[in-house]
Amino acid sequence: MSDLYRIGAGAGFAGDRLDPARLLARDGALDAIVFECLAERTVGLAQQRRSSGGVGFDARTVDRIVSVAESMRSRGGIIVTNGGAADPVGAAHLTSSRLEGIAPGSVVAAVSGDDVLASIDRSQARVDGTDQTLADLGDRVVSANAYLGMAGIVDALDLGANTIITGRVSDAALFLGPLAHRFGWAPDDWRSIAEGTLVGHLLECAGQLTGGYFADGVSKTVPHLATLGFPYADVRSDGAAVYGKVDGTGGRLDGMTVLEQLLYEIDDPQAYLTPDAIVDLSAVSVDEVGPSRVSVSGARANGRPERLKVSVGVRDGFAAVASINYGGYRAVARARLAAEIIHERWQDVLGWDDEIHCEYVGHNALSPWAAPSAEPTEVQVRFSTRTLRAEVARSLVHEIEALYTNGPAGGGGVSGSITETIGIVSTFIDRDEVQTKVEMVS
């Protein structure tokens, strides 16, 4: 048995590319590949779809697994993803059926238990940063999912699974679970758990580590971003790791890209809170050991939180965005006149008190305080509002469309959209009130 375990990042969010993961699985000699697909709002949106008769997971999750399954099975490797979202069991059943005949030997498991919507005491669960409880939010609450740790993934691997689909699990735990299983780390082996959590933290956003989020096109150059390669880590039994990417892929992996990702989404480097450990990153060392090879180690931990974070999806009204374009002579002047008309009608004619925001794309949308170097000959005037009333959202889109014939002259290319929005708030739940479940599907 090798002292090294190679684990790769196949996705950093639900809409990530498929081709870098396929290449990594095919040419990266991986022991495991992880697809991290859940942003803060993803489960809430999935739960909303499920309650309306749709599926509670993104179908692309299954496509991702299928795209790498043959390569991973040929090496005896494992696949882990949190793409099960609001229905990991349903996603696992669909995955199992899709893998028949494609990847013989696939054993699919679902990890659930994160959904605490029915069990959490809303009168006692305080919304983080406020004086409200979940009970105060009433029927606006659509989902409540605790961040699980590595335990369910380890249990599934112990039962023989090689394809594991979870709901809400901490990003780092998706990587920590396979490492803990492979090396036999106990939950209170704090040094190893801390180092494994660090591996997950660095890999969880996939292409960010190899320069995708680093590049600015000027001083922070990254070659061949169109063929950006996703990273992997060669992890030792003590959790120390060397990070790399497949030779010939685009991107940049060095001390600078690693340091930026190390601090990504970190509030207190000495107390990075995860379900499995409170990790101290302040003594982490980052050393370049070769071209696109970076050694990272030094994470420490002492204990884990007694309470788990719960991400709560809340109906947050509607977001409406609508725009119209003006081109040619005095384009900006006509765009400004359009804005004046809309603001006057909004308040004085329609009587709406919801605030609307207006910006001139191509003129000053990103930097309204800066004087333009020249008057543009084309501009898009874009309006937006957030409201609790659907009729207000519809009104904004209609009013922009009506500018076609009601002035100013020469408007075109009207577009508009209305989205029912899900906001996210956080609360906490005692660890022993959350029961992780593993279901073997095939």
C-alpha positions as CSV (number, residue, x, y, z in Angstrom):
1,M,0.0,0.0,0.0
2,S,1.4,3.4,-1.1
3,D,2.1,6.0,1.6
4,L,0.6,8.6,-0.8
5,Y,-3.0,9.1,-1.7
6,R,-3.8,11.3,-4.8
7,I,-7.1,13.2,-4.6
8,G,-8.2,15.6,-7.2
9,A,-10.7,18.4,-7.5
10,G,-13.3,17.9,-10.3
11,A,-15.5,20.9,-9.8
12,G,-15.6,24.1,-7.7
13,F,-19.3,24.9,-8.1
14,A,-22.4,23.6,-9.8
15,G,-21.8,25.2,-13.1
16,D,-18.1,24.3,-13.5
17,R,-16.6,22.9,-16.7
18,L,-16.7,19.1,-17.4
19,D,-13.6,18.7,-19.6
20,P,-10.9,19.5,-17.0
21,A,-12.4,16.8,-14.7
22,R,-12.5,14.3,-17.5
23,L,-8.8,15.0,-18.3
24,L,-7.8,14.9,-14.6
25,A,-9.6,11.5,-14.1
26,R,-8.1,10.1,-17.3
27,D,-4.5,11.3,-17.0
28,G,-4.1,12.3,-13.4
29,A,-3.6,8.8,-11.9
30,L,-6.1,9.6,-9.1
31,D,-7.2,7.6,-6.2
32,A,-10.2,9.9,-5.7
33,I,-12.0,12.7,-7.4
34,V,-14.3,15.2,-5.6
35,F,-17.0,17.3,-7.2
36,E,-17.8,20.2,-4.8
37,C,-21.1,21.7,-6.2
38,L,-23.0,23.4,-3.5
39,A,-23.0,27.2,-3.0
40,E,-24.8,28.7,-0.1
41,R,-28.2,29.1,-1.9
42,T,-28.0,25.9,-3.9
43,V,-29.8,23.6,-1.5
44,G,-32.5,26.2,-0.8
45,L,-33.2,26.6,-4.5
46,A,-33.1,22.8,-5.0
47,Q,-35.6,22.3,-2.1
48,Q,-37.9,25.0,-3.7
49,R,-37.8,23.1,-7.0
50,R,-38.5,19.8,-5.3
51,S,-41.5,21.2,-3.4
52,S,-42.8,22.4,-6.8
53,G,-42.7,18.9,-8.3
54,G,-39.2,19.1,-9.8
55,V,-36.0,17.3,-8.8
56,G,-34.0,18.3,-5.7
57,F,-30.6,18.1,-7.4
58,D,-28.8,19.4,-10.4
59,A,-28.9,16.8,-13.3
60,R,-25.3,17.9,-14.1
61,T,-24.2,16.1,-11.0
62,V,-25.0,12.8,-12.6
63,D,-23.4,13.9,-15.9
64,R,-20.2,14.7,-13.9
65,I,-20.0,11.3,-12.3
66,V,-20.7,9.5,-15.6
67,S,-18.0,11.5,-17.4
68,V,-15.3,10.2,-15.1
69,A,-16.7,6.9,-13.9
70,E,-14.9,4.6,-16.4
71,S,-11.5,6.2,-15.8
72,M,-11.9,6.0,-12.0
73,R,-13.2,2.4,-12.0
74,S,-10.3,1.3,-14.1
75,R,-8.0,2.5,-11.3
76,G,-10.2,1.4,-8.4
77,G,-10.7,5.0,-7.5
78,I,-13.6,6.7,-5.7
79,I,-15.9,9.5,-6.6
80,V,-17.4,11.9,-4.0
81,T,-19.8,14.8,-4.5
82,N,-22.2,17.0,-2.5
83,G,-24.3,17.4,-5.7
84,G,-27.2,15.5,-4.2
85,A,-28.3,18.9,-2.8
86,A,-31.9,18.5,-1.4
87,D,-32.2,14.8,-2.6
88,P,-29.0,12.8,-2.4
89,V,-30.9,9.5,-2.4
90,G,-32.7,10.4,-5.6
91,A,-29.5,11.5,-7.2
92,A,-27.8,8.3,-6.1
93,H,-30.6,6.1,-7.7
94,L,-30.4,8.0,-11.0
95,T,-26.6,7.8,-10.9
96,S,-26.7,4.1,-10.3
97,S,-29.0,3.5,-13.3
98,R,-26.9,5.7,-15.5
99,L,-23.7,3.8,-14.6
100,E,-25.0,0.4,-15.5
101,G,-23.1,-0.8,-18.5
102,I,-20.7,2.2,-18.4
103,A,-18.7,1.5,-15.2
104,P,-19.1,-2.0,-14.0
105,G,-18.4,-2.4,-10.3
106,S,-19.8,0.9,-9.3
107,V,-21.2,0.9,-5.8
108,V,-23.3,4.0,-5.1
109,A,-24.2,5.3,-1.7
110,A,-26.2,8.4,-0.5
111,V,-25.3,10.3,2.6
112,S,-28.1,12.3,4.1
113,G,-29.3,13.6,7.5
114,D,-28.3,17.3,6.9
115,D,-32.0,18.3,6.3
116,V,-33.1,19.5,9.7
117,L,-36.1,21.6,8.6
118,A,-38.6,19.4,10.3
119,S,-36.6,18.8,13.5
120,I,-34.9,22.0,14.4
121,D,-36.6,23.9,17.3
122,R,-37.4,27.2,15.5
123,S,-38.4,29.0,18.6
124,Q,-34.8,28.4,20.0
125,A,-32.8,28.6,16.8
126,R,-31.5,32.2,16.7
127,V,-30.6,33.7,13.4
128,D,-26.9,34.5,13.5
129,G,-26.2,38.2,13.9
130,T,-29.8,39.2,14.8
131,D,-32.2,39.0,17.7
132,Q,-34.7,37.0,15.6
133,T,-35.4,33.3,15.8
134,L,-36.4,31.0,12.9
135,A,-39.9,31.1,14.2
136,D,-40.0,34.9,13.5
137,L,-39.4,34.2,9.8
138,G,-42.6,32.1,9.6
139,D,-43.4,30.4,6.4
140,R,-40.6,32.2,4.6
141,V,-38.3,29.4,5.6
142,V,-37.9,26.8,2.8
143,S,-34.9,24.8,3.9
144,A,-32.6,24.2,6.8
145,N,-29.5,22.1,6.3
146,A,-26.8,21.4,8.8
147,Y,-23.2,21.2,7.6
148,L,-22.2,17.6,8.1
149,G,-18.6,16.4,8.6
150,M,-16.7,13.5,7.2
151,A,-18.4,10.7,9.2
152,G,-21.0,9.7,6.7
153,I,-18.5,9.6,3.9
154,V,-16.1,7.4,5.9
155,D,-19.1,5.1,6.9
156,A,-20.1,4.8,3.2
157,L,-16.5,3.9,2.2
158,D,-16.4,1.3,5.1
159,L,-19.5,-0.3,3.6
160,G,-17.8,-0.7,0.2
161,A,-19.1,2.3,-1.7
162,N,-17.0,3.8,-4.4
163,T,-19.4,6.5,-5.6
164,I,-20.8,8.7,-2.8
165,I,-23.4,11.4,-3.2
166,T,-24.2,13.7,-0.3
167,G,-26.4,16.7,0.5
168,R,-25.0,19.5,2.6
169,V,-21.5,18.5,3.8
170,S,-18.7,21.0,4.6
171,D,-16.6,21.4,1.5
172,A,-13.4,20.3,3.2
173,A,-15.1,17.2,4.6
174,L,-15.6,15.9,1.0
175,F,-11.9,15.5,0.7
176,L,-11.2,14.7,4.4
177,G,-13.5,11.7,4.4
178,P,-11.6,9.7,1.7
179,L,-8.3,10.6,3.4
180,A,-9.4,9.6,6.9
181,H,-10.7,6.3,5.5
182,R,-7.5,5.6,3.5
183,F,-5.1,6.3,6.4
184,G,-7.3,5.2,9.3
185,W,-7.4,8.6,11.0
186,A,-9.5,8.7,14.2
187,P,-11.9,11.6,14.6
188,D,-9.7,13.0,17.4
189,D,-6.4,12.6,15.6
190,W,-6.3,16.4,15.5
191,R,-3.1,16.9,13.6
192,S,-4.1,14.6,10.8
193,I,-7.7,15.9,10.7
194,A,-6.4,19.5,10.5
195,E,-4.0,18.7,7.7
196,G,-6.7,16.8,5.8
197,T,-9.1,19.7,6.3
198,L,-6.4,22.0,4.8
199,V,-6.2,19.7,1.8
200,G,-9.9,20.1,1.3
201,H,-9.9,23.8,1.8
202,L,-7.2,24.3,-0.9
203,L,-8.8,21.9,-3.4
204,E,-12.5,22.7,-2.9
205,C,-12.7,25.4,-5.5
206,A,-10.9,23.4,-8.2
207,G,-9.5,25.9,-10.8
208,Q,-9.1,28.7,-8.3
209,L,-6.0,27.0,-7.0
210,T,-4.5,26.7,-10.5
211,G,-4.9,30.4,-11.2
212,G,-8.5,30.9,-12.3
213,Y,-9.3,33.3,-9.5
214,F,-5.7,34.6,-9.4
215,A,-5.5,36.0,-12.9
216,D,-5.9,39.7,-13.6
217,G,-4.5,39.7,-17.1
218,V,-1.8,42.3,-16.3
219,S,0.5,41.8,-13.3
220,K,-0.9,38.4,-12.2
221,T,-0.6,36.5,-15.5
222,V,-1.8,32.9,-15.9
223,P,-1.0,31.0,-19.1
224,H,-3.5,29.2,-21.2
225,L,-6.6,29.8,-19.1
226,A,-8.8,28.4,-21.8
227,T,-7.3,24.9,-21.0
228,L,-7.1,25.5,-17.2
229,G,-6.1,22.3,-15.5
230,F,-7.7,21.3,-12.2
231,P,-5.5,20.5,-9.2
232,Y,-4.8,17.4,-7.2
233,A,-2.9,16.7,-4.0
234,D,-0.5,13.9,-3.2
235,V,-1.3,13.4,0.5
236,R,1.0,11.5,3.0
237,S,-0.3,9.5,5.9
238,D,0.3,12.4,8.2
239,G,-1.8,14.7,6.1
240,A,1.1,16.8,4.6
241,A,0.6,17.2,0.8
242,V,2.2,18.3,-2.4
243,Y,-0.2,19.9,-4.9
244,G,0.1,19.6,-8.7
245,K,-1.8,19.5,-12.0
246,V,-1.6,17.3,-15.1
247,D,1.4,18.2,-17.3
248,G,0.5,20.2,-20.4
249,T,-2.7,21.7,-18.9
250,G,-3.1,25.5,-18.7
251,G,-3.0,27.5,-15.5
252,R,-0.5,28.4,-12.8
253,L,0.2,26.5,-9.6
254,D,2.8,28.1,-7.4
255,G,3.3,29.7,-4.0
256,M,1.3,32.8,-4.9
257,T,-1.8,30.9,-6.1
258,V,-1.7,28.6,-3.1
259,L,-1.4,31.5,-0.6
260,E,-4.4,33.3,-2.1
261,Q,-6.5,30.2,-1.9
262,L,-5.3,29.5,1.6
263,L,-6.9,32.8,2.8
264,Y,-10.0,32.4,0.7
265,E,-13.2,32.7,2.8
266,I,-11.1,32.6,6.0
267,D,-12.3,34.9,8.8
268,D,-9.9,34.0,11.6
269,P,-6.8,32.0,10.4
270,Q,-6.3,30.7,13.9
271,A,-9.9,29.4,14.2
272,Y,-11.2,28.1,10.9
273,L,-14.4,26.4,11.9
274,T,-15.5,23.2,10.3
275,P,-17.7,20.3,11.6
276,D,-14.6,18.1,12.0
277,A,-12.2,20.5,13.6
278,I,-11.4,24.1,14.6
279,V,-8.3,24.5,12.5
280,D,-5.3,26.8,13.1
281,L,-3.8,27.8,9.8
282,S,-1.4,30.5,11.2
283,A,1.7,28.2,11.0
284,V,1.1,26.7,7.6
285,S,4.2,26.5,5.4
286,V,4.0,26.8,1.6
287,D,7.0,25.7,-0.5
288,E,7.5,25.4,-4.2
289,V,9.2,22.1,-4.8
290,G,9.2,22.0,-8.6
291,P,7.3,23.3,-11.7
292,S,3.6,23.3,-10.7
293,R,4.4,21.4,-7.5
294,V,3.8,23.1,-4.1
295,S,4.2,21.5,-0.7
296,V,1.8,22.6,2.0
297,S,1.7,21.5,5.7
298,G,1.5,22.8,9.2
299,A,-2.3,23.0,10.0
300,R,-3.2,22.2,13.6
301,A,-6.4,21.7,15.5
302,N,-7.5,21.1,19.0
303,G,-11.1,20.0,19.2
304,R,-14.2,20.6,17.1
305,P,-17.3,22.7,17.5
306,E,-20.1,21.4,19.8
307,R,-22.6,22.9,17.5
308,L,-23.1,22.7,13.7
309,K,-23.8,25.5,11.4
310,V,-27.2,25.4,9.7
311,S,-27.7,27.1,6.4
312,V,-31.4,28.3,6.2
313,G,-33.0,29.2,2.9
314,V,-35.6,32.0,3.2
315,R,-38.0,33.3,0.6
316,D,-36.7,36.8,0.0
317,G,-39.2,38.2,-2.5
318,F,-38.4,39.0,-6.2
319,A,-35.6,40.4,-8.1
320,A,-36.4,42.2,-11.4
321,V,-33.9,43.4,-13.9
322,A,-34.7,45.1,-17.2
323,S,-32.7,47.0,-19.7
324,I,-32.9,49.0,-23.0
325,N,-30.1,50.1,-25.3
326,Y,-29.4,53.3,-27.0
327,G,-26.8,53.9,-29.8
328,G,-25.4,56.7,-32.0
329,Y,-25.7,60.4,-31.5
330,R,-26.3,61.5,-27.9
331,A,-26.8,57.9,-26.7
332,V,-26.0,58.7,-23.1
333,A,-28.3,61.7,-23.1
334,R,-31.2,59.6,-24.3
335,A,-30.3,56.9,-21.7
336,R,-30.4,59.4,-19.0
337,L,-33.8,60.7,-20.2
338,A,-35.1,57.2,-20.1
339,A,-34.0,56.9,-16.5
340,E,-35.7,60.2,-15.6
341,I,-39.0,59.0,-17.2
342,I,-38.9,55.7,-15.3
343,H,-38.1,57.3,-12.0
344,E,-40.9,59.8,-12.4
345,R,-43.5,57.2,-13.4
346,W,-42.4,54.8,-10.7
347,Q,-43.1,57.2,-7.9
348,D,-45.6,59.8,-9.2
349,V,-47.7,57.8,-11.6
350,L,-47.5,54.2,-10.4
351,G,-47.1,55.0,-6.7
352,W,-44.5,52.3,-5.9
353,D,-42.3,52.9,-2.9
354,D,-39.8,50.1,-3.7
355,E,-36.4,51.5,-4.5
356,I,-35.1,51.0,-8.1
357,H,-31.5,51.1,-9.1
358,C,-30.3,52.5,-12.4
359,E,-26.9,52.1,-14.1
360,Y,-25.4,52.9,-17.5
361,V,-23.6,49.8,-18.8
362,G,-20.7,50.9,-21.0
363,H,-20.5,54.3,-19.4
364,N,-20.3,54.2,-15.6
365,A,-21.9,51.0,-14.3
366,L,-18.7,49.8,-12.5
367,S,-17.2,53.1,-11.6
368,P,-19.9,55.8,-11.4
369,W,-17.5,58.1,-9.6
370,A,-15.0,58.2,-12.5
371,A,-15.3,60.7,-15.3
372,P,-15.5,58.8,-18.7
373,S,-12.6,59.5,-21.0
374,A,-15.0,60.0,-24.0
375,E,-18.7,60.0,-24.6
376,P,-19.6,56.4,-25.7
377,T,-21.7,55.9,-28.8
378,E,-23.6,53.1,-27.3
379,V,-25.0,52.5,-23.8
380,Q,-27.3,50.1,-22.0
381,V,-29.5,51.6,-19.3
382,R,-30.3,48.9,-16.8
383,F,-32.8,49.0,-14.0
384,S,-33.3,46.6,-11.1
385,T,-35.3,46.3,-7.9
386,R,-35.7,43.9,-5.0
387,T,-39.3,43.6,-3.8
388,L,-41.6,41.4,-1.7
389,R,-44.4,42.0,-4.2
390,A,-44.6,40.1,-7.6
391,E,-46.7,42.9,-9.1
392,V,-44.0,45.4,-8.5
393,A,-41.4,43.2,-10.2
394,R,-43.7,42.8,-13.2
395,S,-44.3,46.5,-13.3
396,L,-40.6,47.3,-13.7
397,V,-40.2,45.0,-16.7
398,H,-43.3,46.3,-18.4
399,E,-42.3,50.0,-17.9
400,I,-38.9,49.4,-19.6
401,E,-40.6,47.7,-22.5
402,A,-43.0,50.6,-22.9
403,L,-40.0,52.9,-23.6
404,Y,-40.0,51.5,-27.1
405,T,-42.7,53.9,-28.3
406,N,-43.1,56.3,-25.4
407,G,-39.6,57.8,-25.7
408,P,-36.8,58.6,-25.8
409,A,-36.1,57.9,-29.5
410,G,-34.1,55.0,-30.8
411,G,-34.3,52.5,-27.9
412,G,-33.9,48.8,-28.7
413,G,-33.0,45.4,-27.5
414,V,-35.2,45.4,-24.4
415,S,-34.7,42.5,-22.1
416,G,-36.1,41.7,-18.7
417,S,-36.3,39.0,-16.1
418,I,-38.0,38.3,-12.8
419,T,-36.6,35.8,-10.3
420,E,-38.1,34.6,-7.1
421,T,-35.2,34.9,-4.7
422,I,-34.0,32.7,-1.9
423,G,-31.9,34.4,0.8
424,I,-29.6,32.7,3.2
425,V,-29.4,33.1,7.0
426,S,-27.4,31.0,9.4
427,T,-28.2,29.4,12.8
428,F,-26.7,26.6,14.8
429,I,-27.8,23.2,16.1
430,D,-26.4,20.9,18.8
431,R,-24.2,18.2,17.1
432,D,-26.1,15.3,18.8
433,E,-29.4,16.5,17.3
434,V,-28.2,15.7,13.8
435,Q,-28.2,12.1,12.6
436,T,-26.1,11.2,9.6
437,K,-27.6,8.4,7.4
438,V,-25.9,6.2,4.8
439,E,-28.1,4.4,2.2
440,M,-26.4,1.9,-0.1
441,V,-28.1,2.2,-3.5
442,S,-26.2,-0.3,-5.6
